Amino acid sequence: MESGQKMRGADAVIKVLAAHGVTTVFGYPGGAIMPIYDALYGHPVEHLLSRHEQGAAFAAVGYARASGKTGVCFATSGPGATNLITSLSDALLDSVPVVAITGQVSTAVIGTDAFQEIDVLGMSLSCTKHSFMVTDINELIPTLYKAFEIAASGRPGPVLVDIPKDIQIAELEYKTPLLTVTEDPAPEATALEAARDLLQQAKKPILYVGGGVGMAGAVDHLRQFIDKTGIPSVATLKGVGAIEHGTKGYLGMLGMHGGKAANLAVQACDLLIVVGARFDDRVTGRLATFAGNAKVLHLDIDIAEINKLRQADVAISADFRQVLPALCMNLELGQWQQEVEELYREHQWDYQHPGELIYAPAMLRRLANKLPEDSVVSCDVGQHQMWVAQHMWFRRPEDHLSSAGLGTMGFGLPAAIGAQVARPDATVVTVSGDGSFMMNVQELTTIKRRKLPVKILLIDNQKLGMVKQWQQLFFEQRYSETDLSDNPDFVLMASAFDIPGRTIHRAEEVEAALDEMLATPGPFMLHVAIDDAFNVWPLVPPGACNSDMMDQMEKQT
């Protein structure tokens, strides 16, 4: 180990961050973490002050997802730490590497119900990949190093380190721990051979691609595999962007709000090749009928996902960057490729919508075509989220940030802030709904202070749209607490944070408004009023087979 100078634990925390290449931390100060904030003062590691700890952690998530690096956030003890829990849960379900550092009351008063004391370690166990409380100053540096290693290795995830105040102010001699080198397991030869046999025997194989591909840095390997084999493909919400736009045989997103062609092709396949996905219920519909006639080849770094919900005929838990090249081969799939192409043509999206109202799918398709190559779109949760996944296209998975596993309203704005910090030269757009936007609206102040050029596309139907759609379809049109007709003037509100904007109501205004938003050098709010009769189609009803999709025309009720 290297020996260095004496310093406070708080100073050691910042030094460890710098040693791991951390350039930006998102957070909010408070009593129990003040020594760490004191150590941060004047240090090259930048701190971005969010206006709520949930916003700070979501910004760290957005930073991590847009950059491929580990995001870092700070919070004080008690309410500061508890405000991180939702964001850490989101990071866990979407496998995002985040290190959250929280202050804690001094060890002498832990367990006495001291001011702003809460058992953060216990609370965080179910929503983190791992959690630590440091009670020995000599364990501080090794614990922080371990936290970064755990967060980024294998299947990534959030790690929380809770540091009591007396540990922060205690002195130690800075020593860099000896680092252990860990490698993802290599695929076994027998499993690879069995997988090749399945591929060669299949007449109707299809790739079911999840978020694990992007997290493994295996996007190029996947694209080469598709190019070599010619296997048609579909993607999950988090897998969107892994398959290049325009790839022959790519049918887009599958599942509850997936495209018709995607769902029907999966139901017809005889081999389902699952790459970095986990048979989520929003993807599979009624699990027993999902690709019911298909054998399963499951590739996933997390062995816990293998055979968890669907028995695999062949499973490989290894680095995709080794597995996919080893499975590349020429396959004779001409007839199946033709069937898939016919499905695609038969069920293409129709963007011709009558009337003068703004049709969100058509608008989002135009936005996708206008965005510069280096762009990021961050979504909130609801109808607009599904429209983005259905109708926009993305260069890479890190260009599409969406709360998939937890479905967290309020994700979009702070995640966009993190993405903009991670990629300052990129065009970053957050697509939000009027319900979701108000969840973390305070982060407009963060945009103002940091002068971040985040574009806000706010789709406003004055409803909690997705809940309202389900009430319409499954609850006899009993619209309980989904009316948002008392929304504020969003453009006026944005102006209070020095963010210019405009409101549009008609389809003829869309083109010029999108151009104005993208051409504005700083932040911009484009408020888009749409009719609440527009729903997301198709829809697989809960508990139904994916082939039983509802696709009725919108109507005013």
N, C-alpha and C positions, 0 to 999 in steps of 0.2 A: 504493500500500500504506500501511496505517496503521503508524506507528512507535510503539513502546512502550518499557517499561522493560527493563533488562538482567535476565536470569534464566537459571537452569540449563535445560538441555534437558529434564530431568525435569519441571520446573515448566511448561515450554511444552507438554509432552504433556497434562498435566491441563487446562491452559487451552484447548487445542484441543478436548478432550472436552466441556468446559463450553460452548464456542462452538457445538458441534453438538447441544446439548440433551441430552447424556448425563447422566443423574442417578444411574445405578447401574452399577457395574462388578463383574464376577464374577471371582474369581481366587484365586491362592495365591502368597505371596511367596517369595523366594529370593535368593541372593547377587547374581546379575547384574542383577536388576531392583530392588534395594533403593533406589537413588536415586528411582525413580518412586514407590515406596511411601512414601518420605520426603516427597515432594511432595504425596502424597495425604493425609498426616496433617493433620487439622483442616480439610480442604477440604470444601466443600459436596457435591462428588461423592461419593456413598455407595459404599463397597466392601462386597460381601458375600463373606465368606470361605467358599469351598467347601472340602471336605476331600479333593479330588482334582482335578487340573487338567481331567480329562475331564468331571467334574461341573460345573466352572466354565464350560467352553465349552458344554456342553449346556444349562446354565441360561441362557447368553446366547442360544442358539438358541431356547429356550422363550420367553424375553423378547421376542425379535424376532418370533416367529410369533404370539404372543398380542397384541402391540401394534401391529405394522406398522412399528416403528422398527428401527434398527440396534442389534444387541446388541454388547456390548464385553466382552472378557475379557483377563486378564493372566496371564502365566506367566513363570517364570525360564528361564534357558538349560538346555541339556542335557535331563535327564529331564522337567523341567517343560514344556518346549516340545514334546517328543515325545509327552507325554500329551495334548496338544491335537489330535493328528493325526486320530484317529478322529472326534472331534466336528466338525472342520473338513471332513472327508470327507463326513460326514452333511449338513452345511450346503450343501456344493457340490452334492450329488445332489438335494437338496430345494430348492435355490435360495433360501437364507436369508441375508439381509444381516447379516454379523458382521464386526467388526474385532477381530482378535487381536493384541495387543501383547506381544512377548516380549523379555526381556532377553537380551543376548549378551555373551560375554567381550569384553574391550577389544580394539580394532582391532590393537594392537601384538602380541597373541598369537594372533590368528585364524590358523588353519592350523598351529598347533604342538601340537595335541591337548591344549590347556590344560584345566584342571579344569572339568568340566561344559560343554565345548565340543562342539557338534554342528552340522553344516551344516543348520540349520533352513530356510534359504532353498531349498536344493536339495531337501530332503525334502518341503517343502510345495508344490512346484510342481504336483504332480499332484493335489493335493486342495484347492486354493484357486482362486478366480477370478483372483487376482493376488497376488504376494508381493514384498516390498521388504526390502532391508537398507540402513539409513541409515549411511553412512560419512563423511558431511560434515555438520557441525552446521548449516550453512546450508540443507541440504536437509530437515531434520527436519520443520519446520512444513508446507512444501509437500507433502511425502510423506504426512503424516497427513491433510491435506485431500483429497489425491488418493485415499487409501484409502477414506475415507467416500464419496466420489463414486462410485468403482468399485463398492463393495459394494452400493449402493442403486440404481444406474442400470441401465436395460435389464433383462436377466434378472439378478436379484440373486444375490449369492453371498458367500462368505467371503474376506476379504483379510487377510494377515498382514504385520505390520511388525516386523522384527527390529532392535532398537536396542542397539548395543554400550554397555557401561557407561561408557566414556570420553565417548561422545556424550551420555549422560544427565547427566554432571556438567559438561560444557563449557558456557561461557556464550554467550548469543546475545542479540540484540535482537529482541524479539518483533515480528513483522510479519505481518499478516493477508494472505495471498496474494490476488491478483485472482482472482475466481471466474469460471469459464466457465459459461455457461448452455447446457445441452444439452437437447434435446427428443427424445422418441421420434418416429420417422419417421411421417409422415402416410400413410394408405393411398392408393394410386394409383387414379385414377378408372377406368382400364380394368380393373383387378383387381376393384374393387367391382362394376362392371357385369357382369363374367363370373361373379362370385359370386352376384349376383342372378339371373342366368339359370339357374344350377344350382339355386337354391332354387325357382324357379318351375317348373322342369321335373320336379322330384322328386315322386314319389308316396309314397315311404316314407323321408323323411329322419329322421335321429336325431342328437342332439347328444351328443358325447363330450367331457365337460368335465373338465379337469385342474386342477392346483394353480395354474397361471398366472393364472387368473381372479382369485383372491383376491389374489395378489401384485400384480396390476395395479390393484387397487382398482376392479375392474369388476363386482363382484357385482350391484349394482343394475342395471347396464346389461344383464347377462346375463338377469336375471329379467324385465326389461322386454321383452327380445327373445323370451323364451319365451312370455310373456303375449300378445305381439302375433302371433307366428307360429303358436303352438300346436304347435311341434315337440316330440315326445317326447324324453326325455333320460336319460342315464346319467352316472355320475361315476367317476373314479379314486379311489384311497385318499386322495390329497391334495385331490381335488376335492370330497370329501364336505363338505357345508355350504354350497357355493356356490349350490345350488338349494334353494329354500325347501321345508321339510317340508310335505307335503300337496299339492305342485304336481301338477296333473293331467298324467299322462304321464311322471312321474319314476319310474324303476324302480330307483334305488339304484346300488350299486357294481357294476361289471362286472369280468370277468377271472377269474383262477384261483379265487378264492373269492367271485366276484360272484354275485348272485342269478340264478336260472334265467331269469326274465323278461328281465332286463337283457341277458344273453348271447344269448338267442334273438332278441330284437328287433334287436340289432346285426347278427347274422348275416343277418337278413331285410331289412335296410334297403337302399335304392338310392342314398342319399347320406349319407355320414358326415361330419358337420361337427365337426372337431376344434378345440377351443378351449383353448389353453394346456396341451396334453398332447403326449406324445412317443412314442407307440407302444411303451411299455415291454413287455418280454416277459411280465411277470406279468399284463398287461392283454390282450395279443393272443392268447396261446396260440401255436399254429402260425401264424406271420405270413402265410404264403401263403394261408391260408384265412380270415383275419380280415376280416369284412365283404367277402367275396370278390366279391360282385356289385355292390358300391357304388362310386360315384365319391367322390372325396375333396376336401373343401374344408378346407384347413388354415390356421388362424389362430394365429400364434405370434410373440412379440417376438424370439425367438432364431432368426435366419435359418439357423443351423447345424442346427436341427431339421427344417427344411423339406426334404423328399425324402431324408432320411437313411435311413429304414427303409421308407417307403411313398411311392410317387410320388403327388404331389397333382395333381388336375386343375386346381385353382385354389389358389394360396397367397397369403396376405397377411401380411407381417411389419410390424406397426404396433400402435399403442396400441389395445387393445380398446375403450377408452372412446370412440374415434372410429369403430372398425369396426362394432361391434354396432349402434349406433343407425342407421348408414348402411344396414344390411342388414334393418332392421325392415320387414316388409310383411305383409299379410294373405295367408294361404295356405289353399287348400281341401284339408284333410287329414282330412276326417271319417271315411272308411273306414279309413285307417291308424291314426288315433287310437282307433277302436273295436277294431281288432286288438290294439293295444298294451294297451288296457284289459282285454281278455279274457285276454291273457298275464299281466297283473298279478294278476287275480282267480284264475286257474288255479294260479299259483305263489306265492301268499302264504305268508309264514312261518307255521309252526304252533308256537305256544307252549304247547300242551297236552302236557305230558310226563308219562307215567305214573310212579307211584312217589313216594317221599318224598324222594329226593335232590334237590339243588339243580341246576336246569338253567340254566346260565350265560346263554344267549340270552334266556330269559324274565326273569331277574334284571336284565340290562342294559337290556332294554326298559322295565322298571319304573323303573329309575334315570333313564333319559332323560325319562320322563314326570314324574318328581319334581323334577328339577333346576330351580333358578330360571333365569330368562331369561338373566341375565348369568353364565354358567358356562363353565368350560373343562374339557375332559377330555383328559388327557395319557396316552398309551399306551406300554407297552413293546412288545416284539416277540414274536409267537407266536400261539397259538390265540386267546387273549383279545383280541389286537389285531384279528383278523379278526371276532370276534364283536362287538366295539365298532362297527366300520365297517358290519357287516351290520345290526345290531339297534338301535343308538342313532341319534338324529337330532340335528342341530346347527343353531343359528340362523345361524351364519356360519362360513366356513372357519377363521378364527382361533380358533374355539372347539374345534377338533379337532386335537390335536397328535399326530402319529404319524410314526415314522421310516419313510419310504416307500422311497426309493431305495436306502439302505444297509441298512435293516432291522437297526438296532443295538440289541441287548439292552443294558439299562442306561440307555436314553434317558429313560424315563418319569418317574422321580422327580426328577432335576435339571431336566428341562424344565418340570415342574410348579412347581418352586421359582421358576424364571425367570418363568413365567406369573403366579404369585401376586404377585411383586414388581411386575410390569408392571401388573397389575390388582388392586390390593389389596382392592377391595370385591367382587370376583367370587368365586363358589364354584369352587374348583379341586379336581378329583378326578384322581388318577392311578390308572389301572387297570393292574395289573401281574400277572405270573405269578410263580410261586415260583422259576423259573430266572432270569428277567430281573431280579427285584427284588434279588437278591444281587450283581448286577454293580456297582451304585453305592449299596449300602446305607449307606455311610458318610455320605451326604448327609442322613440322619436328624439328624445333629448340626447341620447347617445349619438345618434346620427348627427344632430346639430353640433354637439361639442367637438366631435372628431372630424366634422365636415366630410362625412362619407357619402359618396355619390350613389347610394342605393336607390333604385327605382321601385316604387310601390304601385302595383296594379291591384286595385281594390274592387272586387266584383261584389256588388251590393244588390241583393234582392229583398232586403228588409225582412229577412227570415233566417232562422237557423235551418238552412236549406236541406241538408241531408236528413235531419231529424224530421223536418216537415214532410219530406218525401215519404219516409217510412210511415208517418202518421196517416198520410194520404192513402197509402197502399195497404197497410196492415192494421191500422187502428181506426178504421171507419171514419176517416177525415176528422178525427177529434184532435184539433190543433192546440195542444196543451203547451203553453209557454214557449212557443217558437216565433212569436211575432216580435219583430224588431223595428216596427214602423216609427219608433221614437229615436232612431239613430241620430247622432249629431251631424252637423255639416262637416263632413270629413275633410274637404279641401280647406275650409276655414280653420279647422283644427290644425291641419298640417302647416298652415301659414304662421301659426303661433310658434312653430319651431323653425321658422325661416325656410320652410320647404314649399316651393311653388307647386301649383297643380291646376287641374281642371276637371270638370264633370262632363261626361257625355251620356246621351240617352238613345241616340239613333245609329243605325248601322252605317249610315253614310259618314258619320263622324270618326269611325274607328281608325281608318288609315292615317289621317292627319294627326290624330291624337297619339297613336303609337310612335309615329315619326318624331313628334315633339318630345315625348317622354325619353326616347332613346338619344335624341340629339342634345338634350339638356345636359350641360357638363356636370352639374351637381345632382343632389337628390331631387326626386320629382314624385308627386302623387297623381296618378291617373285614376279617378273615381268613375267606375263604370256602372250605371244603373241598368239592371236587367229585370225582366218579368219573373215573378216568383213561380209562374206556371212551368218554367223550364226545369226539367228534371234530368238526372243522369241515366242514360240508357246505353247498353242493355243492363239488366239487373238480374242476378241469380238470387231468388228469394232465399232467406235463411233456411238451411236444412235441405235444400233442393239439389238435384243433380245439376252439374254445370251445363248440360245440354238443354236444360229447361229454363231458358232465359226469357225474361219479360222485356218487351221492346215496344211499348205502346207510345203513341204520339202524345206529346204534352197537351194538356188542356187546362183551362182555367176552372178552378173548383171553388 
